[in-house]
Amino acid sequence: MVYLYIALMVIALIGIIWCQKKQKTNPNAQAFAFVFLVLILVGAGGMLYETGIFGGDREMDKIISNEVRYAKARSQVLADYIGKTYPGQKAIIITEANVNQSPISKASLDTMAAALTAAGINVVATEALNIPESSPENPVPLEVALTAKVYNDIFNKYKDANLYIVMSQLPFVGTELQKLACWKMDPQKSRIILVNGEVFNLKGAIATGHIGAAAAMKTGPEAYDPEKTAPKETQAAFDTRYILVTPQNVKEVAEKNKDIFAK
């Protein structure tokens, strides 16, 4: 796009030079010169906008917009699967703290909530993780702050829910991950849907049905590429970056994708 603005400026400059030569013989030359001057200003303004000099970050806007498309596709595909597999069940959506501060997370949440409702799922509540705030003097890393208690408080609050739609990362620390109350639930009645999180150590939980579905990031040559434009079609966008893992296909996914799960 920058090159287009440069070309516009060059053409307009040539036009002004032509008008200077013709202004004695062509009474409209001065008016044309003004038009060409406006085109130069438009080209200059467009170039400054594209390069972010006007106070914005054009490249960052493109990256965020692209990530939003991927996030919305992930939510839509998972919601469609949930609606077909667990029709009419009660769901709790669990989000990261301060979700409204991230346009990507917010778009993913809004798409999930709307798509679940459209699919006939009864969304009872949306709960943000209550992670204790740390002080600037003594910051606590997220992997430490994200404990089992943060999730268990929500699981215990909504014990009669059938689906816990987790849109954040489960605890990073293995001992905390093992303490989650969801592993003691009857997988025939209640299960986790993992929208945005690492599945490396969760093969067993998926196989037993404690995790009813997960969007796993592709690995190897098809791994995350922030420069790859998301396809416009929802399923194509999902398939570009993710794999839908379920209790029914987890063994096959593990065989075809050696790096997704722990050995």
Backbone bond lengths (Angstrom), bond angles and torsions (degrees), N, CA, C in turn:
res aa  C-N    CA-C-N  psi(-1)  N-CA   C-N-CA  omega(-1)  CA-C   N-CA-C  phi
1 M - - - 1.464 - - 1.525 110.73 -
2 V 1.344 117.24 -34.92 1.462 121.11 179.30 1.511 110.47 -60.21
3 Y 1.348 116.36 -41.07 1.466 120.48 -178.94 1.527 111.60 -64.57
4 L 1.328 116.10 -32.19 1.460 120.08 177.78 1.523 110.17 -64.72
5 Y 1.327 116.71 -42.73 1.467 120.40 178.72 1.525 111.26 -66.68
6 I 1.327 116.83 -36.98 1.462 119.94 177.75 1.525 110.28 -64.30
7 A 1.350 115.59 -43.54 1.459 120.07 178.83 1.526 111.09 -61.84
8 L 1.339 115.58 -40.03 1.468 120.21 177.99 1.520 110.90 -61.37
9 M 1.323 116.77 -42.20 1.464 121.19 179.65 1.523 111.71 -65.64
10 V 1.334 116.41 -40.19 1.476 120.58 179.82 1.521 110.57 -64.71
11 I 1.340 116.13 -45.47 1.465 120.49 179.54 1.525 110.55 -62.46
12 A 1.325 115.96 -42.57 1.463 120.14 179.95 1.527 111.11 -64.99
13 L 1.338 117.02 -38.29 1.465 120.72 178.40 1.522 110.88 -64.15
14 I 1.324 115.48 -41.66 1.474 119.59 176.33 1.521 110.03 -61.58
15 G 1.335 115.70 -39.26 1.458 120.37 178.31 1.519 111.95 -62.48
16 I 1.326 118.09 -40.49 1.466 121.25 178.91 1.526 110.97 -65.06
17 I 1.342 116.03 -42.08 1.472 119.84 178.28 1.525 110.12 -61.79
18 W 1.323 116.06 -40.50 1.478 120.49 178.43 1.527 110.24 -63.32
19 C 1.344 116.57 -41.38 1.470 120.71 -179.65 1.523 111.35 -64.67
20 Q 1.322 117.02 -37.07 1.461 120.16 178.04 1.523 111.38 -62.16
21 K 1.318 115.10 -36.80 1.463 119.31 -179.61 1.525 111.95 -75.57
22 K 1.326 116.94 -27.44 1.459 120.99 -173.99 1.531 113.94 -102.14
23 Q 1.342 117.17 -1.82 1.466 117.82 -172.97 1.528 113.49 -65.63
24 K 1.345 117.61 -23.56 1.466 119.58 178.69 1.519 111.93 -77.77
25 T 1.304 116.85 -27.77 1.468 120.42 -176.45 1.536 112.82 -106.01
26 N 1.332 117.41 -17.31 1.467 121.47 -178.00 1.531 108.97 -123.48
27 P 1.324 117.80 110.94 1.472 121.21 -177.54 1.525 113.54 -64.29
28 N 1.336 116.98 -20.92 1.471 120.13 -179.75 1.523 112.91 -88.76
29 A 1.314 117.10 -1.78 1.465 120.21 -175.31 1.526 111.75 -61.04
30 Q 1.330 116.55 -38.78 1.456 119.60 -178.07 1.534 111.33 -65.84
31 A 1.338 115.90 -38.67 1.463 119.97 177.83 1.527 110.94 -66.12
32 F 1.330 114.75 -40.57 1.465 119.20 177.24 1.530 110.81 -63.45
33 A 1.316 115.60 -38.19 1.465 120.28 179.63 1.520 110.66 -61.40
34 F 1.318 116.21 -39.27 1.465 120.17 179.06 1.529 110.26 -64.46
35 V 1.335 116.40 -40.75 1.467 120.66 178.52 1.522 110.03 -62.28
36 F 1.334 116.13 -43.50 1.464 119.88 179.58 1.528 111.02 -65.10
37 L 1.327 116.58 -34.75 1.456 120.26 177.88 1.533 110.38 -64.41
38 V 1.323 115.89 -41.30 1.466 119.99 177.33 1.527 110.46 -61.56
39 L 1.338 116.28 -40.20 1.466 120.12 178.62 1.522 111.68 -63.19
40 I 1.332 116.46 -37.17 1.463 119.92 176.84 1.524 110.25 -63.54
41 L 1.327 116.56 -42.82 1.451 120.84 179.37 1.533 111.09 -64.73
42 V 1.342 115.81 -39.95 1.464 120.06 177.51 1.528 110.22 -62.87
43 G 1.335 115.70 -45.02 1.461 120.00 179.21 1.515 112.20 -62.82
44 A 1.335 116.17 -41.76 1.465 120.35 179.51 1.528 110.68 -65.58
45 G 1.342 115.61 -43.55 1.457 119.26 179.24 1.516 111.86 -63.49
46 G 1.338 115.93 -42.39 1.457 119.71 179.04 1.519 112.40 -63.15
47 M 1.341 115.72 -39.99 1.455 119.94 179.67 1.527 111.21 -65.98
48 L 1.330 116.47 -41.12 1.457 120.53 178.50 1.529 110.61 -64.94
49 Y 1.343 116.55 -38.06 1.466 120.05 178.90 1.523 110.99 -65.77
50 E 1.339 115.70 -45.07 1.456 120.34 -178.38 1.523 112.18 -62.56
51 T 1.315 116.85 -34.87 1.463 120.93 -177.90 1.517 112.46 -89.34
52 G 1.342 117.54 -2.65 1.448 121.31 176.00 1.505 115.33 84.13
53 I 1.332 118.90 6.07 1.461 121.66 -177.22 1.521 111.52 -71.90
54 F 1.313 118.07 -18.73 1.464 122.26 -179.70 1.531 112.88 -81.10
55 G 1.315 116.97 12.53 1.461 119.18 176.29 1.516 113.47 102.16
56 G 1.303 118.62 -3.66 1.451 120.86 176.86 1.510 109.81 -112.01
57 D 1.292 116.64 176.43 1.452 122.07 177.16 1.514 107.45 -123.78
58 R 1.322 115.13 89.73 1.462 121.55 -174.75 1.523 111.44 -59.43
59 E 1.332 116.64 -42.18 1.454 120.26 -178.07 1.523 110.78 -66.48
60 M 1.329 116.82 -41.11 1.461 120.09 178.53 1.524 110.60 -65.57
61 D 1.331 117.15 -38.13 1.468 120.64 176.98 1.521 110.91 -59.37
62 K 1.339 116.67 -39.87 1.460 120.88 179.68 1.525 110.84 -66.35
63 I 1.332 115.97 -41.91 1.463 120.60 -179.83 1.521 110.39 -63.37
64 I 1.339 116.43 -46.29 1.467 120.53 -179.84 1.515 110.74 -63.02
65 S 1.326 116.96 -43.34 1.464 121.09 179.14 1.527 111.10 -60.57
66 N 1.321 116.39 -39.47 1.457 121.21 179.38 1.529 110.75 -67.59
67 E 1.335 116.39 -42.78 1.461 120.49 179.27 1.529 111.18 -66.27
68 V 1.317 116.43 -34.16 1.464 120.41 177.01 1.530 110.25 -61.87
69 R 1.331 117.00 -41.60 1.471 120.02 179.48 1.528 111.00 -63.00
70 Y 1.327 116.54 -41.87 1.468 119.87 177.68 1.530 110.70 -64.54
71 A 1.333 116.81 -43.81 1.464 121.14 -177.89 1.524 111.33 -64.23
72 K 1.321 116.73 -41.64 1.462 120.66 179.16 1.528 110.84 -66.79
73 A 1.325 116.84 -37.89 1.465 120.14 178.35 1.526 110.42 -64.84
74 R 1.329 116.38 -41.48 1.469 120.67 178.69 1.525 110.83 -60.66
75 S 1.324 116.82 -46.22 1.464 120.58 179.76 1.523 111.48 -64.00
76 Q 1.318 116.67 -42.45 1.463 120.71 -177.28 1.524 111.71 -64.65
77 V 1.338 116.92 -46.32 1.467 120.43 -178.89 1.523 111.00 -64.44
78 L 1.322 116.96 -42.55 1.468 119.66 178.40 1.524 111.33 -65.34
79 A 1.332 116.73 -42.34 1.468 120.51 179.75 1.528 110.81 -62.66
80 D 1.320 117.22 -40.52 1.468 120.80 177.99 1.530 110.46 -61.98
81 Y 1.337 115.57 -42.58 1.471 119.91 178.96 1.528 110.51 -64.27
82 I 1.328 116.32 -43.82 1.470 120.83 179.83 1.528 110.72 -60.40
83 G 1.320 115.79 -45.11 1.461 119.90 -178.86 1.515 112.88 -61.80
84 K 1.331 116.79 -37.15 1.465 120.69 -179.60 1.525 112.16 -77.93
85 T 1.340 116.04 -33.16 1.465 120.29 -174.00 1.528 113.06 -90.36
86 Y 1.335 116.74 -34.54 1.464 121.30 -176.87 1.534 110.57 -128.01
87 P 1.312 118.25 57.70 1.470 120.92 -174.79 1.526 113.14 -61.59
88 G 1.339 114.68 137.15 1.453 120.67 174.14 1.511 116.29 75.96
89 Q 1.330 118.92 2.59 1.458 120.22 -176.21 1.536 111.74 -81.51
90 K 1.352 114.40 162.79 1.466 120.93 -178.66 1.525 110.11 -89.04
91 A 1.329 115.33 133.58 1.462 119.92 -176.16 1.522 111.89 -126.68
92 I 1.327 114.96 146.18 1.454 123.49 170.80 1.521 106.76 -116.97
93 I 1.308 117.29 126.59 1.456 120.65 176.08 1.520 108.48 -94.54
94 I 1.320 116.03 125.61 1.464 121.68 -179.95 1.525 108.77 -110.43
95 T 1.314 115.87 119.88 1.469 120.46 -176.41 1.521 111.13 -114.17
96 E 1.309 114.69 165.55 1.460 120.34 173.52 1.524 109.39 -69.05
97 A 1.308 116.39 160.91 1.458 120.32 176.58 1.526 109.71 -67.54
98 N 1.326 116.75 147.82 1.474 121.99 177.00 1.531 112.37 57.21
99 V 1.326 116.50 41.29 1.462 120.44 -176.16 1.523 112.08 -61.80
100 N 1.325 117.62 -29.61 1.466 120.56 -177.75 1.523 113.01 -70.01
101 Q 1.321 117.11 -12.42 1.456 120.11 -179.98 1.527 112.41 -83.23
102 S 1.298 116.71 -9.93 1.464 121.25 179.81 1.523 109.79 -116.02
103 P 1.328 118.70 115.29 1.470 119.88 179.72 1.521 112.79 -62.23
104 I 1.322 116.71 -28.81 1.462 120.29 179.74 1.532 110.04 -71.49
105 S 1.326 115.87 -49.33 1.471 120.07 179.59 1.519 111.45 -65.01
106 K 1.327 116.19 -38.70 1.470 120.60 -179.97 1.527 110.41 -64.59
107 A 1.327 117.19 -42.97 1.465 120.58 179.05 1.523 110.97 -64.75
108 S 1.322 116.44 -39.25 1.459 120.78 178.38 1.521 110.93 -64.09
109 L 1.333 116.81 -43.48 1.469 121.54 179.02 1.515 111.77 -64.58
110 D 1.330 117.04 -47.75 1.467 120.76 -178.37 1.530 111.16 -61.29
111 T 1.334 115.87 -41.16 1.468 119.83 179.30 1.516 110.75 -65.89
112 M 1.325 116.38 -43.06 1.465 120.47 -179.71 1.527 111.12 -62.06
113 A 1.323 116.97 -48.52 1.467 121.05 -178.06 1.529 111.26 -60.27
114 A 1.323 116.36 -45.51 1.464 120.64 -178.72 1.527 111.16 -68.22
115 A 1.335 116.42 -41.69 1.464 119.96 -177.34 1.525 111.51 -69.81
116 L 1.331 117.63 -36.55 1.466 120.25 177.55 1.525 110.52 -64.30
117 T 1.318 116.00 -44.68 1.464 120.03 178.89 1.521 111.00 -61.79
118 A 1.326 115.97 -43.09 1.472 120.62 178.44 1.520 111.74 -63.95
119 A 1.341 116.63 -28.54 1.461 121.08 -179.05 1.525 112.70 -86.23
120 G 1.345 116.73 1.12 1.450 119.97 176.98 1.518 115.08 90.37
121 I 1.339 117.34 11.66 1.452 121.26 177.46 1.527 109.05 -85.24
122 N 1.329 117.04 137.88 1.460 122.53 179.88 1.532 109.50 -88.28
123 V 1.319 116.38 97.20 1.459 120.73 179.73 1.523 108.27 -80.98
124 V 1.326 116.34 105.53 1.462 122.50 -174.49 1.523 111.39 -76.16
125 A 1.336 116.58 -41.65 1.470 120.16 -176.80 1.518 110.32 -161.99
126 T 1.317 114.31 160.26 1.460 122.33 171.14 1.520 107.25 -119.42
127 E 1.325 116.16 121.84 1.461 121.67 -176.05 1.528 110.27 -119.51
128 A 1.323 116.40 128.94 1.465 121.35 175.00 1.517 109.28 -88.88
129 L 1.315 116.59 143.00 1.468 120.76 178.04 1.523 109.83 -63.02
130 N 1.313 116.05 130.87 1.461 121.60 -179.45 1.533 109.18 -94.44
131 I 1.324 114.78 80.01 1.463 120.21 -178.81 1.525 108.93 -89.21
132 P 1.326 117.99 124.19 1.468 120.43 -179.84 1.528 111.84 -56.64
133 E 1.319 116.12 135.15 1.455 120.22 179.32 1.521 110.33 -77.04
134 S 1.314 115.12 142.42 1.458 120.60 176.92 1.523 109.44 -104.97
135 S 1.298 116.71 159.53 1.462 121.43 -179.15 1.524 110.05 -85.69
136 P 1.331 118.20 153.11 1.464 121.37 177.62 1.528 112.29 -59.01
137 E 1.350 115.75 -29.28 1.461 119.61 -179.05 1.533 111.33 -74.66
138 N 1.339 115.04 -32.65 1.470 119.76 -179.27 1.528 110.26 -132.02
139 P 1.334 116.99 70.17 1.471 119.90 -178.52 1.524 111.78 -65.90
140 V 1.330 115.24 140.30 1.467 121.31 178.21 1.524 108.35 -106.04
141 P 1.330 118.82 121.25 1.468 121.05 179.37 1.522 111.48 -58.48
142 L 1.322 116.87 148.06 1.465 121.03 -178.09 1.514 111.59 -59.09
143 E 1.334 118.03 -37.85 1.459 120.40 -178.18 1.527 112.18 -64.59
144 V 1.342 116.42 -21.01 1.464 120.74 176.53 1.532 110.39 -89.60
145 A 1.336 116.13 -41.41 1.464 121.02 -177.20 1.523 112.69 -70.62
146 L 1.338 116.97 -26.78 1.467 120.82 -176.81 1.529 109.31 -82.96
147 T 1.310 116.07 83.23 1.463 122.00 -176.18 1.525 111.30 -96.89
148 A 1.317 115.47 171.88 1.463 120.61 177.22 1.522 111.01 -63.44
149 K 1.326 116.89 -34.93 1.462 120.79 -178.61 1.526 112.05 -59.22
150 V 1.324 116.85 -37.07 1.465 121.28 -179.91 1.530 110.16 -57.51
151 Y 1.327 116.51 -40.57 1.468 120.84 178.40 1.524 112.16 -82.11
152 N 1.328 115.98 -41.41 1.473 119.77 -176.16 1.524 112.28 -62.06
153 D 1.324 116.80 -31.04 1.470 119.55 176.60 1.529 110.67 -59.29
154 I 1.330 116.12 -37.24 1.472 120.48 179.34 1.526 110.66 -77.58
155 F 1.335 117.02 -43.25 1.467 120.02 178.00 1.531 110.96 -57.17
156 N 1.325 116.18 -43.22 1.469 120.58 -178.18 1.525 112.16 -72.42
157 K 1.310 116.90 -28.61 1.465 121.00 179.05 1.530 111.15 -71.14
158 Y 1.337 116.04 -31.68 1.473 120.43 -177.73 1.530 109.27 -124.73
159 K 1.323 116.23 63.26 1.462 120.89 -176.30 1.525 113.03 -67.32
160 D 1.336 117.14 -22.74 1.464 119.26 -176.76 1.530 112.86 -91.85
161 A 1.330 117.20 5.85 1.472 119.76 179.05 1.529 110.10 -73.90
162 N 1.327 115.65 150.25 1.469 120.68 177.10 1.522 112.24 -94.81
163 L 1.328 115.19 -29.76 1.464 120.47 -174.54 1.525 109.89 -131.48
164 Y 1.324 115.54 130.38 1.462 121.25 174.01 1.533 106.42 -113.52
165 I 1.324 115.50 103.56 1.468 120.96 -176.07 1.528 108.16 -85.74
166 V 1.311 116.54 99.19 1.461 121.91 -174.18 1.532 109.82 -90.51
167 M 1.329 115.24 112.31 1.462 120.75 -177.80 1.530 111.86 -104.06
168 S 1.318 115.42 13.00 1.448 121.63 176.45 1.522 108.89 -125.31
169 Q 1.310 115.90 176.51 1.455 121.43 176.99 1.526 110.37 -76.81
170 L 1.329 117.13 135.84 1.458 120.32 171.52 1.534 108.55 -69.85
171 P 1.334 118.94 166.27 1.468 120.10 -178.21 1.532 112.86 -49.21
172 F 1.324 115.57 136.47 1.465 121.47 -179.66 1.529 111.41 -75.02
173 V 1.342 115.55 -40.54 1.467 121.00 -176.09 1.523 110.01 -73.73
174 G 1.333 116.04 129.53 1.454 121.21 -174.91 1.518 114.69 -57.49
175 T 1.321 116.82 -40.90 1.468 119.84 -179.61 1.528 111.42 -65.65
176 E 1.333 116.81 -35.03 1.463 120.58 177.48 1.523 110.81 -72.44
177 L 1.308 116.22 -38.22 1.468 121.00 178.31 1.531 110.25 -60.01
178 Q 1.322 116.75 -40.64 1.460 121.30 -179.05 1.520 112.78 -68.60
179 K 1.331 117.24 -22.79 1.467 121.57 -177.51 1.525 113.17 -82.60
180 L 1.326 118.44 -4.31 1.457 120.59 -177.72 1.532 111.01 -61.25
181 A 1.325 115.29 134.18 1.467 120.66 -178.24 1.520 112.66 -67.46
182 C 1.305 117.04 -20.94 1.477 120.06 -176.67 1.527 112.67 -64.87
183 W 1.345 117.46 -24.77 1.467 119.30 -178.39 1.526 111.17 -71.75
184 K 1.344 117.43 -16.87 1.461 121.40 179.65 1.532 112.46 -94.59
185 M 1.333 115.85 -3.04 1.466 120.18 179.53 1.520 110.72 -77.33
186 D 1.315 116.30 156.39 1.459 121.87 174.96 1.530 108.25 -74.66
187 P 1.338 118.28 113.35 1.472 120.32 -176.56 1.527 114.12 -65.50
188 Q 1.324 116.09 -10.91 1.459 119.25 175.49 1.528 111.64 -81.32
189 K 1.340 116.18 -15.98 1.456 120.69 -177.21 1.535 112.87 -113.70
190 S 1.326 116.74 -37.24 1.460 121.03 -176.91 1.519 109.72 -137.46
191 R 1.325 116.12 144.00 1.467 119.72 -178.34 1.523 110.80 -155.34
192 I 1.319 114.07 160.53 1.463 122.28 176.81 1.528 109.34 -91.71
193 I 1.324 116.27 142.15 1.470 121.80 167.60 1.524 105.23 -116.94
194 L 1.311 117.11 113.22 1.465 121.19 -174.64 1.531 109.43 -95.47
195 V 1.311 115.03 108.28 1.471 121.21 -176.39 1.519 111.49 -87.53
196 N 1.314 115.40 -45.48 1.466 119.44 -172.55 1.519 109.67 -137.28
197 G 1.303 116.98 91.63 1.454 118.46 -179.18 1.512 112.20 -178.62
198 E 1.304 115.37 165.80 1.457 122.40 -179.38 1.527 110.62 -75.35
199 V 1.341 116.66 135.04 1.473 120.97 -179.93 1.526 111.49 -109.72
200 F 1.311 117.98 6.69 1.466 122.70 -171.71 1.525 112.86 -51.42
201 N 1.329 116.79 -42.83 1.468 120.43 -177.30 1.530 112.85 -103.53
202 L 1.317 116.89 19.72 1.466 119.45 -172.41 1.534 114.22 -116.58
203 K 1.297 117.82 16.38 1.466 120.41 -179.81 1.526 111.30 -58.45
204 G 1.332 116.22 -45.50 1.461 120.12 -179.28 1.512 112.53 -63.42
205 A 1.343 116.33 -41.15 1.464 120.48 -179.39 1.517 111.78 -66.39
206 I 1.325 116.63 -31.99 1.466 120.27 176.38 1.528 109.54 -72.55
207 A 1.317 116.56 -42.60 1.466 120.98 -178.15 1.525 111.87 -62.25
208 T 1.332 117.32 -36.46 1.474 120.62 -179.16 1.523 112.54 -80.69
209 G 1.333 117.15 -10.90 1.458 120.33 179.70 1.511 113.79 91.87
210 H 1.338 117.78 -0.31 1.462 119.43 176.13 1.530 110.11 -64.86
211 I 1.312 115.68 -29.85 1.463 121.49 169.14 1.525 106.40 -109.50
212 G 1.319 116.38 113.44 1.457 120.65 -175.03 1.507 114.54 -78.85
213 A 1.329 116.88 -21.73 1.465 121.83 177.74 1.522 108.08 -170.56
214 A 1.318 116.02 150.88 1.466 120.95 177.78 1.523 108.90 -148.69
215 A 1.322 114.99 144.37 1.461 120.75 173.77 1.523 107.15 -96.06
216 A 1.324 116.42 102.86 1.463 121.31 -177.51 1.524 110.02 -93.33
217 M 1.318 115.33 133.78 1.461 119.60 177.32 1.523 109.42 -69.88
218 K 1.314 116.69 136.07 1.457 120.62 178.38 1.531 110.32 -65.62
219 T 1.324 115.95 153.31 1.455 121.64 -179.97 1.517 109.83 -121.66
220 G 1.321 116.17 -179.42 1.459 120.75 177.70 1.514 112.57 66.74
221 P 1.340 117.35 -144.47 1.475 121.64 -177.36 1.530 113.20 -60.27
222 E 1.330 116.90 -23.03 1.463 120.93 -178.66 1.528 112.45 -98.45
223 A 1.330 116.49 18.74 1.454 120.61 -177.21 1.520 111.73 -66.44
224 Y 1.306 114.53 172.53 1.474 122.97 -177.93 1.523 112.17 -51.15
225 D 1.316 116.03 124.45 1.458 122.86 176.89 1.529 107.89 -129.42
226 P 1.348 117.54 103.15 1.467 120.17 -175.92 1.519 113.99 -64.78
227 E 1.335 117.19 -16.53 1.465 120.45 -178.49 1.522 112.85 -91.67
228 K 1.327 116.90 -5.48 1.461 120.29 -179.12 1.520 109.70 -83.87
229 T 1.311 116.27 117.40 1.464 121.23 -177.04 1.527 110.76 -66.49
230 A 1.314 115.50 132.23 1.459 120.56 179.62 1.528 110.54 -67.90
231 P 1.331 118.56 129.11 1.463 120.69 175.11 1.526 110.95 -58.52
232 K 1.315 116.82 151.75 1.462 120.93 -178.96 1.526 112.07 -70.52
233 E 1.320 117.32 -33.31 1.464 121.41 -178.68 1.528 109.18 -75.50
234 T 1.326 117.17 131.93 1.461 122.51 -171.46 1.525 113.24 -58.12
235 Q 1.321 117.69 -51.63 1.467 120.23 -177.48 1.524 110.72 -64.27
236 A 1.313 117.38 -37.82 1.471 120.96 179.19 1.521 110.80 -64.88
237 A 1.331 116.42 -39.84 1.468 120.20 177.87 1.524 110.25 -63.92
238 F 1.326 116.59 -43.69 1.464 120.32 178.24 1.526 110.52 -61.26
239 D 1.312 116.71 -48.23 1.464 121.24 -176.06 1.528 112.63 -66.51
240 T 1.313 117.12 -22.49 1.464 120.44 178.48 1.528 111.11 -65.91
241 R 1.307 116.88 -34.95 1.470 120.65 -172.28 1.531 114.38 -118.88
242 Y 1.334 118.09 -27.13 1.469 120.12 -170.65 1.528 112.99 -123.14
243 I 1.334 113.34 164.69 1.465 122.08 171.50 1.516 107.25 -126.51
244 L 1.309 117.88 129.05 1.456 121.88 176.39 1.524 107.73 -81.24
245 V 1.331 116.11 112.56 1.467 121.62 -178.60 1.521 108.92 -106.12
246 T 1.313 116.41 130.78 1.473 122.44 -178.78 1.535 108.76 -133.99
247 P 1.324 117.25 168.18 1.475 118.67 176.52 1.526 112.60 -58.39
248 Q 1.320 116.10 -27.29 1.459 119.91 -177.32 1.543 113.26 -77.91
249 N 1.335 117.56 -28.24 1.469 118.18 -175.44 1.525 113.91 -117.87
250 V 1.351 118.03 4.57 1.461 120.22 -173.26 1.528 112.39 -60.11
251 K 1.319 117.96 -37.02 1.453 120.37 179.91 1.526 110.82 -65.49
252 E 1.332 115.96 -43.69 1.464 120.46 179.23 1.525 111.16 -65.49
253 V 1.342 116.70 -42.26 1.468 120.72 178.56 1.521 110.52 -60.86
254 A 1.336 116.91 -41.89 1.467 121.05 -179.91 1.523 111.46 -64.32
255 E 1.318 116.90 -36.81 1.468 120.76 -179.54 1.525 111.72 -69.96
256 K 1.338 116.32 -35.91 1.468 120.47 -177.02 1.531 112.91 -87.41
257 N 1.321 116.54 -18.04 1.469 120.54 -176.29 1.535 108.64 -130.85
258 K 1.299 116.17 86.99 1.455 121.95 -169.66 1.524 114.30 -64.43
259 D 1.337 117.67 -22.26 1.462 119.04 -174.24 1.533 113.94 -98.63
260 I 1.322 118.07 -1.49 1.466 119.62 -176.92 1.526 112.49 -72.79
261 F 1.339 116.89 -40.78 1.461 121.06 -176.87 1.517 111.39 -114.96
262 A 1.329 115.48 155.43 1.459 121.53 175.25 1.530 109.33 -65.28
263 K 1.294 116.04 149.72 1.481 120.77 -178.87 1.527 110.16 -69.88
